[in-house]
Amino acid sequence: MIPRCNLHTHTTYCDGNASAREMVQAALAQGMTGLGFSGHSFTSFDDSYCMSREATAAYVAEIRSLQMEYGDQLPIYLGIEQDYCAEAPEYTYDFILGAVHYVEKEGRFWDVDWSEARFRMVVEQCFGGDFFAYAKAYYEQVAQLKQRTGCHIAAHLDLLTKFNEGETLFSEEDKRYRDAAFSAIAALCEEEVLFELNTGAISRGYRSVPYPSAMLLREICRLGGRVILGSDSHATDTLLFGFQETALLAKSCGFRSVVMLTKKGFTEVGL
């Protein structure tokens, strides 16, 4: 059974295209069994995409209100996409997605996924053109997601590959890349963090495969890690985007189940 529950959902409180209520109504129309909201946490050095402090307060209030209003029709969960570099959460959430959207270098925060041109510039200026040095710095932060964010789920684990479709920038088979990524995976498995199978970059036209790559998925499986489907949805029509195909990919990488959130907590669902 493929879960019809998505926890990675953005609204107009941050960089989404629909209101929270519109997302709930779409979830009901699509026969979803659960919907989690995960607005971007406030980052004081970059407010271009995230919720402000004021918006966060309004977001928390509205999602709690929607939980009461739709409780008999659809389980709704209040979450946050907590960035590694963001301020600590001020509210209590039903779940936390941990994410690395910036690489910290010499006191500055450099965004990972804004554009290919920006990505290339950061690697050139801050890492001497060495993509593998960049990857090492990125995955060192990923390895600390649990300690920094208190997350239940590691979102889009290999986000730094967003613009590397076809390995046009660097080889993901290179030992230097594998070592950095595998080290972060091992650390998160020790913390029993769930790994998100994220289809968002596919729905927005950046990639043809989900995060994490099949290579990383096989390593997660080997270490006993668990995975959860997430669409990183910014619109009503992508709430369950690619779940069927992504579940099949997980199965081909050795997984026999995925996790979904229910009122009883995180639960295994067989594939």
N, C-alpha and C positions, 0 to 999 in steps of 0.2 A: 504494500500500500504506500502510495506517495503522499506524504502529509500535505494538506491544503492549509497550511499555517505559515505565515511569514512574519518575522520579527524585525526585519530591516526595512523600515518605512519612513519616508521623509514627507513633510507637509510644507505649507507656506509659512510655517513658523521658522523654517530655515531655508533650504534651497529646493524644496519640493514645489510641484506645480498644482497641487490640489489641497483643499482644506482637510483637516482631520475628519470632519463629518462626511465629506465626500469620499474619503478613503474607506470609512466604515460602511457607507452605503454600497460602494463598489464591492467590498469584501462580501457583503451579504448577497449581492446579486450574483457573485461568482461562486457561491456555495462554500466559502472558506470556513474552516473549523476553528480559526483563531487568527487574531491580528495584533501584532505588536508595533508600537510606535517607537522610533529611535532618533529623535531630533539631534542635530549636531551640538555638542557641548560648546559652551562659550570659550573662545580663545581671544584674549585681550589684544594680542598682537596682530590678529587677522579676523575681522568681523564680516568678511565678504560673503561668507556662506553659512555661518553658524547662527544659533539663537543668541540674542542678547540676554542679559540677565532678566530684563523685564519680560521679554518674550518667553523665556524659560518658565517663569512663574505662571504666565498665562497658559502656556502649553501644559504644564502639570495639572493645572486646575481644569482645563477642558478635557483632557484625556480621562481624568478621574470622573468627571461628570458623564462622559460618554460611556464609561464602564457601568455606571449606575443605570443610565438610560437604556442601554442595549444588552445588559447583562443576561437577559433571558434568551437572547437571539444569537449572540456572538461573544465568545470570550475575548476581551480586549486587555492588552497588557501595556503598562507604562514603562518604557525603557529610555535609554539615552545612548547615543554613540559617543563614547567618552574618548577624546583624543589623548594620546600619550603626553602631549605638550599643553593640555588645557588645565584650567583651574579645577580643583577638586569638586566633585558633585555636592550640591547644596541640598538635594532632596533624596528621598528614599525611592528607589525604583524597583520594579518587578524583575528587571534584568538589565544588564549592562553589556553593550558591545564595546570592546576595546579596539582602538584603531591607531595606526601611525600614518598621519597625513603629512608630516613634516620630518625632515632630518635636521637635528640640531647640530650646528657646527660653529664653534668659536663664538658662542653667545647669540647666534642668529638662527632663525627657523626658516628652513627652505622647503617649500611645498613639493610634494612628491608627484602629484597627479594633475597639475593644472594644464600643462601642455607639453608636447614633445620638445618644443624649442626651449622652454624654461627648464625642463629636465636636463637637456644637453648642456645648457649654460651652467647649471649648478654643478654638474659633474666636472665640467671643464674648469670652472673658477675655484671650486672648493676642494676638489679631489684630483686635480691635475689630469683630468681626462680619464681617470681610472674608474670604470663602471663597477669593478669588483670591490674597490675600496668603498665606494658609495654603498654597494650592497651590504658590505660588512657593517657599516655604520647604521644602516636601516635595520638590519636584522638584530643588531645588538639592542636596539630600542624595542623591537617586536618581542624579544625574549623577556623583557621586563614589563610587559603589558599588565599582567596580573597584579604585580606590586604597585604599579603606577596608577591603574584605573580601577582595580577591583573587579575586573570584567568576568563575566560568565562565558563569553564568546569572543574569539579573536576574529574580527571582521577582515575580509579581503586580505588574507595573509601576505600575498605577494603583489601588493598594489604597485610596487615599483616596476612591474613588468607591463603596466597598462599600455605603454607605447612601444612595446618590444614584440609585437605580433610578428611571427616569422623570424624572430631573433635578429632583427635588423640593427639593434644597438649592441647587444652582447649575447654570448652563448650561455643559456641557462644550464647547459650540460657541463660547463667548466667546473672543475673541482673547487675553485675558489668561491664560486657562487653556491654550489651545493653545500659546502662546508658551513657557510654562513647561514643558509636557510635551515639546514638540518639541525644546527645548534639551537636555533630559536625554537624549532618544532619540539626538540627534546625538552627544552626548558618549560614550554607551555604544557606538554604532556605531563611533566612532573607536577605541575600545578592543577592538573585535571581541567584545563580550559577546553571548551568545545571549539572546533574549527568550523568557520562558516564556509559553505559552498555558495559562493556569491555570483549571481548571474547578471549583476547590474551593468558591467562593462559590455556585455553582449547586447543587452537591450538598447544601450545607447550608442552602439556601433563602433566601439573601440577594439573589441576582441571577438574571436569566434569560439573561445572556450572560457569556462568560468575560472575564478580564483578559488582555491589554489590550483596550480598546474597538476597534471597527472603524476608527474615525478614526485611532487611534494605530497600528493595524496597517498601515494604508495608508502612513503616514509611515515606519514601520520598513522596509517593503518598498521604498519609493521610495529610501531611503538605502542599500539593499543589506544590511540587517540580516537575520539568520537567526532562526528560531523553533523551539521545542522544546515538545512536549506535556507537560503536567504536571497531575496530578489533585489535588495538595495533599491527599492521602488521609489521613484519620484513622481509617479503618475498613476492614475487609477487603472490603466490598462496593462500594467506590468507587475501587478502584485504577486502573480504566480509564474512569472516569466521563466521558461526553460526548466521548470522543476522536473518534468518527466525525463528529459535528456540528461540532466545533471545527476539525477538519481541513478540512471543507467551507468554513467561514467564512474560514479562512486562504487557501484557494484563491480565494475570491471577492474577497479583498483584494489579489490579485496574486501570492501565493506559489505556486511550482511544486514546492516540496519543504519538508520539515521535517527536523529533525536528531534523531538518537537516539544514545545512547551505546552503543558496543559494546566488546569487548575490544581493538579496534584504535583506539579513540578516538571522538570525535564524528564521525558519518557522516551524509551527506545521504541522505534517502529521498524519492523522487518521489511526488507526490500524484496 
